[in-house]
Amino acid sequence: MDHFVSRGVELSGARLEKTEAFLNKMGLRYEGGADYTVQLVSDCGEILANGSLCGKVLKFIAVDPRLQGEGAALTVVSELVSEAMMRGITKLFLFTKASNEMLFRGIGFYTLAATRDVCFMENARAGLDRWLGSIEKFEGTVGAAVMNCNPFTLGHRYLIETAAKAVDHLYVFVVSEDRSRFPFEDRLALVKKGTEDIKNVHVMPSGDYMISFATFPTYFLKDGTDAESVYASLDAALFGERIAPKLNITKRFVGTEPYSPVTNAYNEAMKKLLPRCGVEVVEIERFRGISASSVREALDRGELSSLKELVPDGTLRYLLEKNSLKGIDR
């Protein structure tokens, strides 16, 4: 079938509607967030294949059955990889249906973790091993906590302090993705400053291999699929089977979650899944009901006097300077 490559497709208006219809026909959904899109289009304007670059992640890759077996997927992915390279992005990832794993292996991607539903892949054979090799290893009882800290609160401090008492060494991985209200570099610095007195705590970026539910794509899941369970299963496979053994981690600490049903469901799933990999999930009671969202809400409402009851001194100073706020009596 005759077709041509359309690069840098703008997904808006009628083109967006046609793209959504094509993806729906292929069993996918458009979730937004495309930075750059490539399509194979017939002479009459029909979309025959699609793929998008979303940051470091390739998404919405679909090929009309009439072109399957003709290298269409390779063409689309090659175009996206070339664009990523032009943008200085050399490390690329994708999430796909488990049934597509071999297809993407055949065009240069390697499996990081897979479940019966989903496969997480990257375009480097040993990327995860290199990242793990860069992290200092410890003996004894080693634990880990994965936190967003948007921003760092007294609740985070309590969880870390409590967890640190239960292990010889505690890794605190701060989620690296910059999709939060407060930039990653600021969040990381606040956690380091707020825990510098706890000598067995090791704060570091989560890197590209700690999956965040906030950025976990669900466009390839069937309607009605329990996305939280799919995500938890993939996280457990990656963390439990690949990361924890290399870092000698035998405990993962999470906070209780009375406010978010999604996070609570995730915690429950992890408590079932990670022990199968030799990692105990330890749930720590939320400190005074404090959450990062309560801090953000206090900022939005201008309730400055309540902030000192929610965050450590370092975070408080940061918030005041960041927002040019005054009026809290210290």
C-alpha positions in Angstrom: 0.0 0.0 0.0 1.4 3.4 -1.0 2.1 5.8 1.9 4.4 8.5 3.0 6.0 9.6 6.3 4.5 12.7 8.0 6.9 14.1 10.6 6.1 16.5 13.4 2.4 16.0 13.1 0.5 18.6 15.2 -2.1 16.7 17.2 -4.9 19.2 17.4 -8.3 19.8 15.7 -9.3 17.5 12.9 -5.9 15.8 12.9 -6.2 14.9 16.6 -9.7 13.5 16.0 -8.4 11.3 13.2 -5.5 10.2 15.3 -7.8 9.3 18.3 -10.1 7.4 15.9 -7.1 5.4 14.5 -5.7 4.6 17.9 -9.2 3.5 19.2 -9.5 1.2 16.2 -6.1 -0.2 17.2 -7.3 -0.8 20.8 -5.4 2.2 22.2 -6.3 5.6 23.6 -4.6 9.0 23.2 -3.7 10.3 26.7 -2.0 13.6 25.6 1.5 14.6 26.3 3.0 14.0 22.8 6.0 16.2 22.1 6.6 14.9 18.6 4.5 12.6 16.4 5.2 10.6 13.3 2.5 9.1 11.1 2.5 6.9 8.0 -0.3 8.3 5.8 -1.9 7.0 2.6 -2.2 9.1 -0.5 -5.8 9.8 0.4 -4.9 11.0 3.9 -5.8 7.8 5.9 -3.5 7.2 9.0 -1.8 3.8 8.7 0.7 4.0 11.5 1.4 6.3 14.4 4.0 6.9 17.1 4.8 9.7 19.5 7.8 10.9 21.6 6.7 12.0 25.1 9.8 13.2 26.9 12.0 10.0 27.1 9.1 7.7 26.5 7.7 6.4 23.1 4.0 6.1 23.2 0.9 5.5 21.0 2.8 3.2 18.6 0.2 1.5 16.3 0.3 0.0 12.9 -2.7 -0.8 10.6 -2.9 -4.6 10.1 -2.6 -4.0 6.3 1.0 -2.7 6.9 2.1 -5.2 9.5 5.1 -7.3 8.4 6.2 -4.5 6.1 8.5 -2.7 8.6 6.1 0.1 9.4 6.8 -0.1 13.1 10.5 0.1 12.5 10.0 3.1 10.3 8.0 4.9 12.9 10.3 4.1 15.8 13.4 4.9 13.8 11.9 8.4 13.0 11.2 8.9 16.7 14.6 7.8 17.8 16.2 10.1 15.3 14.2 13.1 16.6 15.1 12.1 20.2 18.8 12.1 19.3 18.4 15.5 17.7 17.0 16.7 21.0 19.9 15.2 22.9 17.8 12.3 24.3 19.8 9.1 24.0 18.0 6.9 26.6 14.5 6.0 25.5 11.8 3.9 27.2 8.4 2.4 26.2 5.6 0.6 27.9 3.6 -1.9 25.7 1.2 -4.8 25.9 3.0 -8.0 26.9 2.0 -9.4 23.5 4.2 -6.8 21.7 7.4 -7.6 23.6 9.0 -9.6 20.8 8.1 -6.9 18.2 10.0 -4.2 20.0 12.9 -6.5 20.8 13.3 -6.9 17.1 13.7 -3.2 16.6 16.3 -2.5 19.3 14.6 -2.4 22.7 15.4 -4.6 25.7 13.1 -5.7 28.4 13.4 -4.2 31.9 10.4 -5.9 33.5 7.4 -7.8 32.2 4.1 -9.1 33.6 1.3 -10.9 31.9 -0.2 -7.5 31.0 2.6 -5.1 30.3 6.2 -4.9 29.3 8.6 -2.0 30.2 11.5 -1.7 27.8 14.5 0.6 27.0 16.8 1.1 24.0 20.0 0.1 26.0 21.0 -3.5 26.8 22.6 -2.7 30.1 21.2 0.6 31.1 19.7 -0.6 34.4 22.8 -2.5 35.3 25.0 0.6 34.7 22.7 2.6 36.9 22.7 0.0 39.7 26.5 -0.2 39.4 26.8 3.5 40.1 25.0 3.2 43.5 26.9 2.5 46.7 26.1 -0.9 48.2 25.7 -1.7 51.9 25.7 -4.8 54.1 23.4 -5.7 56.9 19.6 -4.9 56.8 18.9 -2.5 54.0 15.6 -0.8 53.3 14.2 1.6 50.8 11.5 4.3 50.4 10.4 5.8 47.1 9.0 9.3 47.7 7.9 12.3 45.6 8.1 14.9 48.5 6.2 17.6 46.7 7.3 19.3 49.0 9.2 17.6 51.9 7.0 17.6 55.0 7.1 16.6 58.7 5.3 13.5 57.6 8.1 12.5 55.2 10.6 13.2 57.9 8.7 11.0 60.4 8.5 8.1 57.9 12.2 8.3 57.0 13.2 8.6 60.7 11.1 5.7 61.7 12.2 3.5 58.8 15.9 4.3 59.5 15.5 2.9 63.0 14.4 -0.4 61.6 17.4 -1.0 59.3 21.2 -0.6 59.1 20.9 1.5 55.9 18.0 3.2 54.2 17.9 4.3 50.6 15.5 7.2 50.0 14.8 7.5 46.3 13.2 10.9 45.4 11.1 10.6 42.2 13.1 12.3 39.5 10.3 13.1 37.0 9.7 16.8 36.9 5.9 16.7 36.8 5.3 18.0 40.3 4.6 21.5 41.5 8.1 21.8 42.9 11.1 21.0 40.7 13.0 17.8 41.2 16.3 19.5 42.1 14.5 21.5 44.8 12.7 18.4 46.2 15.9 16.4 46.3 17.8 19.2 48.1 15.0 19.6 50.7 15.0 15.9 51.5 18.8 15.8 51.8 18.8 18.9 54.1 15.9 17.6 56.1 17.5 14.2 56.9 21.2 15.1 57.0 21.3 14.3 60.8 20.2 10.7 60.2 23.5 9.1 59.4 22.2 5.8 57.9 20.0 7.5 55.4 21.1 7.8 51.8 19.1 10.2 49.6 19.4 9.9 45.9 17.4 10.4 42.6 15.1 7.7 41.6 16.5 7.9 38.1 14.6 6.4 35.1 13.9 3.0 36.7 11.6 3.8 39.6 8.2 3.8 37.9 5.9 6.6 39.0 2.2 6.0 38.9 1.8 9.7 37.9 3.5 9.0 34.6 2.6 5.3 34.2 0.8 5.2 30.8 -2.5 3.3 30.5 -3.3 4.0 26.9 -2.8 0.4 25.9 -5.0 -1.1 28.7 -8.5 -2.3 27.9 -11.3 -0.3 29.4 -12.2 -1.6 32.9 -8.7 -2.9 33.5 -7.5 -2.2 37.1 -4.6 0.1 36.3 -3.4 0.3 39.9 -2.9 -3.5 40.0 -1.2 -3.5 36.6 1.2 -0.7 37.7 1.8 -2.4 41.1 2.6 -5.7 39.4 5.1 -4.0 37.0 6.7 -2.0 39.8 7.0 -5.2 41.9 8.6 -7.0 39.0 11.1 -4.3 38.3 11.9 -3.3 41.9 11.6 -6.8 43.5 13.3 -8.8 40.8 15.9 -6.4 39.3 16.6 -3.6 41.8 16.3 -4.9 45.3 18.6 -8.0 44.9 21.4 -5.8 43.4 21.2 -3.3 46.3 20.6 -5.9 49.1 17.2 -4.4 49.9 14.9 -6.6 51.9 12.4 -3.9 53.2 10.4 -1.3 51.4 8.7 1.4 53.5 5.5 3.1 52.6 3.2 5.5 54.5 -0.4 4.7 55.2 -2.7 6.4 52.8 -6.2 7.4 54.2 -6.8 10.1 51.6 -6.0 8.5 48.2 -7.8 5.3 47.1 -5.4 4.9 44.2 -2.3 5.0 46.5 -3.9 2.8 49.1 -4.8 0.2 46.4 -1.2 0.4 45.2 0.1 -0.2 48.8 -2.1 -3.2 49.3 -1.0 -4.7 46.0 2.6 -4.2 46.8 2.2 -5.9 50.2 1.0 -9.0 48.3 3.5 -8.9 45.5 6.9 -7.8 46.9 7.2 -10.5 49.6 7.3 -13.1 46.7 10.6 -11.4 45.8 12.0 -11.5 49.3 11.1 -7.9 50.1 8.9 -7.1 53.1 6.6 -4.1 52.7 6.4 -2.1 56.0 3.6 0.4 56.3 4.2 3.3 58.6 1.3 5.3 60.1 0.9 8.8 58.6 2.3 11.4 61.0 -0.6 13.6 62.3 -2.4 13.2 59.0 0.1 15.4 57.3 0.4 15.2 53.5 2.2 17.2 50.8 -1.2 18.1 49.3 -2.2 19.7 52.6 0.9 21.9 52.4 0.1 22.9 48.8 -3.5 23.6 49.8 -2.3 25.8 52.7 -0.1 27.8 50.2 -3.0 28.2 47.8 -5.3 29.4 50.5 -2.7 31.7 51.9 -2.8 30.1 55.4 0.8 30.8 56.1 0.6 30.3 59.8 -0.3 26.7 59.4 2.8 25.8 57.4 5.1 25.7 60.4 2.9 22.8 61.7 3.4 20.9 58.5 6.9 21.2 57.3 10.5 21.2 58.7 12.4 24.5 59.0 14.3 24.0 55.7 11.1 23.5 53.7 9.4 26.4 55.4 12.3 28.8 54.5 12.2 27.4 50.9 8.4 28.0 50.6 8.6 31.5 52.0 11.5 32.4 49.6 9.9 30.6 46.6 6.6 32.3 47.1 7.9 35.6 48.4 5.8 35.1 51.5 6.1 36.9 54.8 4.2 36.9 58.1 4.9 33.7 59.9 6.0 34.3 63.4 8.9 31.9 64.1 
